[in-house]
């Protein structure tokens, strides 16, 4: 989950690292603690990851 308003880690750097890792990127208009300010988005991302992991097994 990439917080587009992050002042701690620039969003461009987060995007670069996520793309390098072939990660799924979900952008939210939030700060560095996007999981606190956007709990629904965080929950959906965790569920998406859990489903992807379950399918891989």
Rosetta blueprint (number, residue, H / E / L):
1 X L
2 X E
3 X E
4 X L
5 X L
6 X L
7 X L
8 X L
9 X L
10 X L
11 X H
12 X H
13 X H
14 X H
15 X H
16 X H
17 X H
18 X H
19 X H
20 X H
21 X L
22 X L
23 X L
24 X L
25 X L
26 X L
27 X E
28 X E
29 X L
30 X L
31 X L
32 X L
33 X L
34 X H
35 X H
36 X H
37 X H
38 X L
39 X H
40 X H
41 X H
42 X H
43 X H
44 X H
45 X H
46 X H
47 X H
48 X H
49 X H
50 X H
51 X H
52 X H
53 X H
54 X H
55 X H
56 X H
57 X L
